[in-house]
Amino acid sequence: MNTPIYDFVQNYIKSNTARLHMPGHKGVSFLGCEALDITEIKGADELYAPTGIIRESEENATHLFGTAKTVYSAGGSSQSINAMLYLAYLRADKTRRPYVLAGRNAHKSFIYALAKLDADVKWLYPENSGSICSCIVTAEMLEKSLKEMEYKPFAVYITSPDYLGGMSNIESLAKVCRNYSIPLLVDNAHGSYLKFCEKDMHPISLGADMCCDSAHKTLPVLTGGGYLHIAKDDKYGFSQNVINAMAIFGSTSPSYLILQSLDLCNRYIDKKIRNDIENCAEKVAELKCFINSKGLSIISAEPLKLTIDFRGINLDFKCILRENRIEFEYADDDFAVFMFTPQNSQEDFDKLKKAFENVGEINKDNYQNIEFPESEQVMTIRQAVFTESEKIDVENATDRVCASPTVSCPPAIPITVSGERITEKHIELFKKYKIEKILVVK
């Protein structure tokens, strides 16, 4: 498969052209990558008006993912989340307050997108969860909620895979959405590789109408590289306005380093990825079996993610990991998350195995699953985000109204959402997740 963006930049470097244009480093090496870093010069095309090499590269990605249209993001999944909500919002009935029906483990960029659009959210709460990161939504849950709604949402929004590797049944959710003529949007930030597993598990292949991928999370792409995919049948006509939607929420100076890495990734997907993913998934499965044999529980269904459940176990696992020179993707007091790709070496697998080889007998104490408190929305999300706020200690936040969500990234999943009243139950969760300060409406 050709790589038009990368090839253009390589030829530009060889041409020894005087760079009397942005960026200011002029291709002179400080980090080592500057020669590759260009702007929208003649022939380089334009991300939000592609007619040349970028269009050709995006058409390659569209072919590989089997979509009506796949476009590049240089702003990660956050940009794509904004864009796909905007596209669905354009179809909303504005005679009533537009809202999205969403799983409660949505990323904070989802909340900020609703603030920009001045749209509301109604939540699908998990029936049983051990973490704010997880909210498996079933078709039965979705059907029940839709039947109870006074009027239809302009979209259903699901996060799958979630941060712990849990996966909702997208195929069954898509059937429900089709029956109600509601577009299904999926935050697939952690699952771009799922298209190329032995069994295709990508949301867009399973019936989602739009989904975003953070290519940089699980593919060999630079940080910030992502995709917005539109389903092959495109029954809502989203592809007609997708470029404009991305432009509204993206920088006018997208990184050509990121675009080149997305471009080169097309060739990797075309030539190598399926075999590489199959081999990597086998190694992860073997590692999961080994860790299970040590008395620890694995909860991730996602093939290349390993999540260990440490609830009720008195074990300083973070210290054990760092002593073995292992840096995890995410860990709280209950779970540790490890993300693998074919680019991990055998040594990486061996290090994690060695870290748990000498773990003694595991004794589990009783523990309680967390519950997301159902919250009272007293202001719209937009009102709360765009109102003057103050930062206070969480101990003093009872009955105050959340302004902007206060949560680190990862996992960037809000405990209270903008406009919600904060209760004692929320404060207990803030303390559990080591959040000491919160922004509240003045």
VMD Tcl script that draws the C-alpha trace (Angstrom):
set ca {
  {0.00 0.00 0.00}
  {1.33 3.44 -0.91}
  {2.23 6.08 1.69}
  {1.65 9.43 -0.03}
  {2.07 11.75 2.98}
  {5.30 10.14 4.17}
  {6.70 9.99 0.63}
  {5.96 13.66 0.00}
  {7.83 14.73 3.16}
  {10.80 12.50 2.31}
  {11.02 14.04 -1.16}
  {10.73 17.54 0.30}
  {13.68 16.86 2.63}
  {15.77 15.61 -0.30}
  {14.91 18.69 -2.41}
  {16.97 20.97 -0.11}
  {14.33 23.71 -0.44}
  {14.79 26.91 1.59}
  {12.16 26.69 4.33}
  {10.84 30.24 4.41}
  {7.62 29.08 5.99}
  {6.43 27.74 9.34}
  {7.39 26.01 11.61}
  {10.06 28.13 13.22}
  {12.66 25.39 13.69}
  {13.14 25.34 9.86}
  {13.91 21.64 9.91}
  {17.00 22.12 12.11}
  {17.39 19.31 14.61}
  {16.65 19.96 18.29}
  {14.67 16.83 19.16}
  {15.76 14.94 16.07}
  {12.47 14.88 14.17}
  {12.31 18.49 12.96}
  {13.18 17.78 9.32}
  {9.99 15.71 9.07}
  {7.83 18.44 10.62}
  {6.25 20.63 7.96}
  {3.12 22.72 7.43}
  {0.59 23.07 4.59}
  {3.07 23.98 1.86}
  {2.36 23.44 -1.84}
  {1.69 19.75 -2.46}
  {1.30 18.88 1.23}
  {-2.51 19.07 1.02}
  {-4.73 20.29 3.89}
  {-6.29 18.07 6.55}
  {-9.66 19.85 6.55}
  {-9.88 20.36 2.76}
  {-8.08 17.29 1.43}
  {-7.76 16.94 -2.34}
  {-4.30 15.38 -2.69}
  {-2.00 13.23 -0.57}
  {-4.07 13.40 2.64}
  {-7.23 12.47 0.78}
  {-5.39 9.55 -0.84}
  {-4.08 8.36 2.52}
  {-7.50 8.64 4.18}
  {-8.98 6.63 1.30}
  {-6.42 3.92 2.07}
  {-7.57 3.90 5.71}
  {-11.22 3.84 4.59}
  {-10.48 0.72 2.54}
  {-8.62 -0.99 5.39}
  {-11.38 -0.37 7.96}
  {-14.24 -1.07 5.53}
  {-16.13 2.16 6.17}
  {-18.05 4.72 4.15}
  {-15.42 7.22 5.23}
  {-12.50 7.23 7.65}
  {-10.84 10.56 8.42}
  {-7.71 11.36 10.39}
  {-7.54 13.16 13.70}
  {-4.35 14.86 14.90}
  {-6.13 15.60 18.19}
  {-6.71 12.07 19.41}
  {-10.15 10.67 20.13}
  {-11.13 13.87 21.94}
  {-11.41 15.70 18.61}
  {-13.35 12.81 17.06}
  {-15.73 12.59 20.04}
  {-16.58 16.26 19.61}
  {-17.07 15.81 15.88}
  {-19.28 12.73 16.01}
  {-21.53 14.22 18.69}
  {-21.80 17.38 16.58}
  {-22.79 15.34 13.50}
  {-25.49 13.49 15.44}
  {-26.64 16.74 17.10}
  {-27.29 18.33 13.69}
  {-30.14 15.83 13.25}
  {-31.66 16.46 16.69}
  {-35.17 17.77 17.16}
  {-34.43 21.23 18.59}
  {-38.05 21.83 19.68}
  {-37.09 19.95 22.89}
  {-33.85 19.86 24.86}
  {-31.57 17.55 22.83}
  {-29.93 14.81 24.84}
  {-27.70 11.75 24.46}
  {-28.31 8.45 26.22}
  {-24.85 7.36 27.39}
  {-23.02 4.80 29.49}
  {-21.93 6.40 32.77}
  {-18.21 5.74 32.21}
  {-17.92 8.38 29.47}
  {-14.63 10.27 29.11}
  {-14.61 13.91 30.20}
  {-14.14 15.02 26.58}
  {-17.72 13.76 26.05}
  {-18.92 16.15 28.77}
  {-17.03 19.09 27.27}
  {-18.51 18.29 23.84}
  {-22.03 18.46 25.29}
  {-21.16 21.79 26.92}
  {-20.14 23.20 23.54}
  {-23.28 21.88 21.87}
  {-25.57 22.84 24.80}
  {-26.98 19.32 24.91}
  {-27.95 17.15 27.88}
  {-27.19 13.58 28.86}
  {-29.26 10.84 30.45}
  {-27.18 8.06 31.94}
  {-27.17 4.30 31.63}
  {-25.83 3.10 34.98}
  {-23.98 -0.22 35.36}
  {-25.89 -3.00 37.07}
  {-22.75 -4.23 38.79}
  {-19.38 -2.48 38.70}
  {-16.17 -2.45 40.66}
  {-14.87 0.77 39.17}
  {-15.90 4.13 37.75}
  {-14.06 2.97 34.62}
  {-16.48 0.18 33.83}
  {-20.08 0.30 32.61}
  {-21.11 -2.71 30.55}
  {-24.34 -1.79 28.77}
  {-26.65 -4.59 27.65}
  {-29.35 -4.55 24.99}
  {-31.93 -5.17 27.72}
  {-30.74 -2.13 29.68}
  {-30.84 0.03 26.57}
  {-34.28 -1.17 25.47}
  {-35.73 -0.58 28.94}
  {-34.30 2.94 29.12}
  {-35.50 3.92 25.66}
  {-39.02 2.71 26.45}
  {-39.05 4.89 29.58}
  {-37.92 8.07 27.82}
  {-40.45 10.81 27.14}
  {-38.83 11.44 23.77}
  {-35.91 9.97 21.83}
  {-32.26 10.91 22.33}
  {-30.39 12.18 19.30}
  {-27.81 9.42 19.85}
  {-26.82 6.50 22.05}
  {-23.19 6.71 23.19}
  {-21.19 3.75 24.49}
  {-17.58 3.37 25.63}
  {-16.28 -0.03 24.53}
  {-13.72 -1.33 25.25}
  {-13.65 0.47 28.57}
  {-10.54 1.38 30.50}
  {-10.44 -1.99 32.28}
  {-10.88 -3.97 29.06}
  {-14.61 -4.65 29.42}
  {-16.55 -4.91 26.16}
  {-20.26 -4.31 25.58}
  {-22.10 -6.36 22.97}
  {-22.12 -3.73 20.22}
  {-23.98 -5.96 17.77}
  {-27.00 -6.34 20.07}
  {-26.95 -2.63 21.01}
  {-26.87 -1.69 17.32}
  {-30.02 -3.77 16.68}
  {-31.89 -1.89 19.41}
  {-30.74 1.45 18.03}
  {-31.83 0.48 14.52}
  {-35.30 -0.41 15.80}
  {-35.63 3.08 17.29}
  {-33.87 4.87 14.37}
  {-31.25 6.30 16.73}
  {-27.56 6.45 15.71}
  {-25.16 4.42 17.84}
  {-21.88 6.20 18.59}
  {-18.99 4.28 20.15}
  {-15.91 5.58 21.91}
  {-13.52 2.88 20.72}
  {-10.40 4.81 21.76}
  {-8.78 1.66 23.14}
  {-9.77 -0.70 20.33}
  {-8.50 0.40 16.93}
  {-6.72 -2.96 16.54}
  {-9.96 -4.93 17.04}
  {-10.69 -4.72 13.30}
  {-7.66 -6.88 12.60}
  {-8.07 -9.64 15.19}
  {-8.76 -13.20 14.04}
  {-12.43 -12.38 14.70}
  {-13.29 -8.82 13.66}
  {-14.57 -7.13 16.83}
  {-14.40 -3.50 15.72}
  {-17.57 -1.51 16.62}
  {-17.95 -0.21 13.07}
  {-18.03 -3.84 11.82}
  {-20.61 -4.77 14.47}
  {-23.17 -2.12 13.61}
  {-22.08 1.20 15.14}
  {-22.99 4.21 12.99}
  {-19.88 6.17 14.01}
  {-16.92 5.43 16.21}
  {-13.63 7.00 17.14}
  {-10.30 5.22 17.52}
  {-7.19 6.50 19.25}
  {-4.78 4.91 16.81}
  {-1.88 5.92 19.05}
  {-3.15 3.78 21.93}
  {-2.87 0.38 20.26}
  {-1.27 0.90 16.84}
  {2.26 2.12 15.96}
  {1.12 5.75 15.61}
  {2.41 8.90 17.32}
  {0.47 10.30 20.28}
  {-2.50 12.30 19.07}
  {-3.15 10.20 15.97}
  {-6.69 8.92 15.62}
  {-9.57 8.07 13.33}
  {-13.24 8.95 13.01}
  {-15.09 6.15 11.20}
  {-18.51 6.28 9.56}
  {-20.38 3.03 8.89}
  {-20.39 1.57 5.41}
  {-24.15 2.09 4.91}
  {-23.99 5.66 6.33}
  {-27.75 5.68 6.69}
  {-27.73 9.07 8.43}
  {-25.49 10.79 5.87}
  {-22.77 11.66 8.38}
  {-19.97 11.44 5.81}
  {-21.31 14.48 3.93}
  {-20.28 16.87 6.73}
  {-17.55 14.97 8.58}
  {-14.60 17.05 7.34}
  {-16.28 20.26 8.48}
  {-17.11 18.67 11.82}
  {-13.46 17.75 12.39}
  {-12.36 21.25 11.37}
  {-14.68 22.88 13.92}
  {-12.96 21.06 16.78}
  {-9.40 20.73 15.46}
  {-6.34 22.93 15.29}
  {-5.67 24.75 12.02}
  {-2.06 23.56 12.44}
  {-2.34 19.76 12.57}
  {0.91 17.88 13.12}
  {2.41 16.43 9.95}
  {4.46 14.11 12.15}
  {1.18 12.56 13.34}
  {-0.23 12.46 9.80}
  {2.88 10.67 8.52}
  {2.61 8.07 11.27}
  {-1.05 7.44 10.38}
  {-0.04 7.17 6.74}
  {2.75 4.67 7.45}
  {0.42 2.69 9.72}
  {-1.78 1.96 6.69}
  {1.07 0.03 5.11}
  {1.72 -1.85 8.38}
  {-1.98 -2.76 8.62}
  {-2.05 -3.90 5.01}
  {1.10 -6.05 5.21}
  {1.67 -7.31 8.74}
  {-0.84 -6.51 11.41}
  {-3.12 -9.57 11.43}
  {-0.35 -12.06 12.06}
  {1.32 -9.74 14.58}
  {-1.89 -9.26 16.57}
  {-2.63 -12.98 16.58}
  {0.84 -13.73 18.00}
  {0.57 -10.94 20.58}
  {-2.92 -12.05 21.66}
  {-1.58 -15.59 22.24}
  {1.17 -14.23 24.50}
  {-1.31 -12.10 26.45}
  {-3.64 -15.09 26.86}
  {-0.74 -17.19 28.21}
  {0.17 -14.40 30.64}
  {-3.43 -14.17 31.82}
  {-3.45 -17.92 32.52}
  {-0.19 -17.66 34.46}
  {-1.43 -14.77 36.63}
  {-4.69 -16.65 37.27}
  {-2.61 -19.63 38.44}
  {-1.07 -17.39 41.13}
  {-4.51 -16.80 42.65}
  {-5.11 -13.39 41.06}
  {-8.19 -12.57 38.99}
  {-8.10 -11.22 35.45}
  {-11.15 -9.21 34.40}
  {-10.32 -7.88 30.91}
  {-12.14 -9.39 27.95}
  {-10.16 -7.29 25.48}
  {-7.52 -9.48 23.77}
  {-4.49 -7.18 24.18}
  {-5.31 -5.71 27.57}
  {-4.52 -7.34 30.90}
  {-6.35 -6.06 33.98}
  {-5.63 -7.60 37.37}
  {-8.24 -7.39 40.11}
  {-6.55 -6.61 43.44}
  {-9.73 -5.90 45.42}
  {-9.61 -7.32 48.91}
  {-5.94 -8.31 48.55}
  {-3.33 -6.89 50.92}
  {-0.51 -6.62 48.39}
  {1.61 -3.60 47.49}
  {1.41 -4.41 43.80}
  {2.47 -0.97 42.60}
  {5.76 -1.32 44.47}
  {6.26 -4.86 43.09}
  {5.74 -3.63 39.54}
  {8.06 -0.66 39.77}
  {10.77 -2.73 41.48}
  {10.65 -4.91 38.36}
  {10.90 -1.85 36.10}
  {7.32 -2.15 34.87}
  {5.22 0.93 34.21}
  {1.50 0.23 34.01}
  {-1.10 2.09 31.97}
  {-3.35 2.75 34.96}
  {-3.67 1.60 38.55}
  {-5.80 2.52 41.52}
  {-6.21 0.65 44.82}
  {-8.31 -2.05 43.13}
  {-7.06 -2.66 39.60}
  {-3.90 -2.54 37.52}
  {-4.16 -2.17 33.74}
  {-1.47 -3.24 31.26}
  {-1.73 -2.59 27.52}
  {0.16 -4.78 25.04}
  {0.74 -4.43 21.30}
  {2.88 -6.40 18.83}
  {5.56 -3.77 19.42}
  {6.13 -5.08 22.98}
  {9.19 -7.32 23.19}
  {9.27 -10.79 24.71}
  {11.30 -9.22 27.52}
  {8.28 -7.07 28.43}
  {6.11 -10.18 28.84}
  {8.85 -11.92 30.83}
  {9.22 -8.98 33.21}
  {5.54 -8.99 34.12}
  {5.58 -12.76 34.59}
  {8.66 -12.52 36.82}
  {7.03 -9.81 38.94}
  {4.32 -12.26 40.05}
  {6.35 -15.49 40.15}
  {7.14 -15.19 43.84}
  {3.81 -13.84 45.05}
  {2.79 -15.89 48.08}
  {-0.61 -17.24 48.97}
  {-3.37 -14.84 48.00}
  {-6.08 -14.24 50.58}
  {-9.05 -12.15 49.57}
  {-11.03 -10.16 52.12}
  {-14.60 -9.18 51.51}
  {-15.08 -6.10 49.41}
  {-18.04 -4.16 48.06}
  {-18.62 -3.13 44.49}
  {-18.89 0.60 44.04}
  {-22.17 2.19 43.04}
  {-22.47 5.29 40.92}
  {-24.85 7.53 42.86}
  {-27.69 8.67 40.62}
  {-27.26 12.42 40.57}
  {-29.56 15.42 40.50}
  {-28.92 17.72 37.53}
  {-29.61 21.28 38.75}
  {-27.95 23.21 35.91}
  {-27.31 22.33 32.30}
  {-23.84 21.08 31.49}
  {-23.17 24.20 29.43}
  {-24.31 26.56 32.21}
  {-22.08 24.83 34.75}
  {-18.98 24.71 32.51}
  {-19.29 28.35 31.42}
  {-20.14 29.78 34.86}
  {-17.55 31.22 37.26}
  {-16.19 28.50 39.51}
  {-13.93 27.96 42.50}
  {-11.72 25.09 43.64}
  {-12.53 23.74 47.10}
  {-11.65 20.73 49.27}
  {-13.93 17.78 48.56}
  {-14.85 17.63 52.27}
  {-16.59 20.97 51.86}
  {-18.40 20.14 48.61}
  {-21.67 18.67 49.93}
  {-24.68 20.22 48.16}
  {-22.45 22.30 45.89}
  {-22.81 22.07 42.10}
  {-20.03 20.55 40.00}
  {-18.51 22.99 37.50}
  {-15.92 21.22 35.33}
  {-15.23 17.53 36.00}
  {-12.25 17.00 38.32}
  {-10.48 13.79 37.40}
  {-7.01 13.01 36.15}
  {-6.20 11.34 32.86}
  {-6.08 8.39 32.98}
  {-8.89 7.51 33.44}
  {-10.58 10.93 32.86}
  {-14.01 9.57 33.83}
  {-15.96 12.08 35.97}
  {-17.46 11.07 39.31}
  {-19.76 14.10 39.14}
  {-20.67 15.79 35.90}
  {-20.99 19.51 35.30}
  {-24.30 20.76 36.68}
  {-24.84 17.86 39.10}
  {-25.33 18.38 42.82}
  {-22.56 16.81 44.91}
  {-23.66 14.46 47.68}
  {-21.91 12.61 50.51}
  {-21.87 9.49 48.34}
  {-20.01 11.37 45.62}
  {-17.51 12.63 48.20}
  {-16.84 9.05 49.33}
  {-15.94 8.18 45.72}
  {-13.74 11.27 45.36}
  {-11.80 10.16 48.43}
  {-11.56 6.57 47.17}
  {-9.95 7.82 43.96}
  {-7.65 10.22 45.80}
  {-9.30 13.38 44.47}
  {-8.77 16.13 47.03}
  {-10.03 19.25 45.25}
  {-13.05 19.91 43.07}
  {-14.28 22.77 40.93}
  {-17.74 23.97 41.96}
  {-20.03 26.72 40.73}
  {-19.56 29.92 42.71}
}
mol new
graphics top color blue
foreach p $ca { graphics top sphere $p radius 0.5 }
foreach p [lrange $ca 0 end-1] q [lrange $ca 1 end] { graphics top cylinder $p $q radius 0.2 }
display resetview
